């Protein structure tokens, strides 16, 4: 296993981090005649967004910077901002 793979594995979400229960709602993309509201869990966000988000962060900032400065929560926060989502309480 090379160093890049080891570093990548070291920043993957752990099972403890994935034991999340928050949900978020966002309005479906513009263009639909009747807007739809979609609700997703943090697990769904991580499953769909973590890998492309991580790859983009590594490409922009380098692996060492990402490992030292970013967490799964940063990924979720970026997803929330991107989708103008709000937490379901």
Residue, then its C-alpha position, 0 to 999 in steps of 0.5 A: x500500500x503506497x503512502x497516498x492510499x494510507x493517507x487517504x484511508x486515514x481521513x476517511x470517516x470512521x464508523x463513529x463519525x458515520x453514526x449520525x442522525x441529522x437530516x437536511x432539507x433542500x429545494x430541488x433544482x430550479x426548472x421544475x414547474x412545482x418545486x420539490x423539497x428533498x430531505x437527506x441524512x448526513x449518511x446520504x450526504x457522505x455517501x454521495x459527496x465525500x469522495x468527490x469533495x475529498x478529491x477536489x480538496x486534495x487537488x486544490x490544497x494537497x493531501x497533507x493540508x487536507x489531512x491536517x485541516x479538514x473533517x467529514x463535518x467540513x464536507x457536510x457543511x460545504x454540501x449544506x451551503x451548496x444546496x442551501x439546505x436547512x437542518x430538520x429539527 
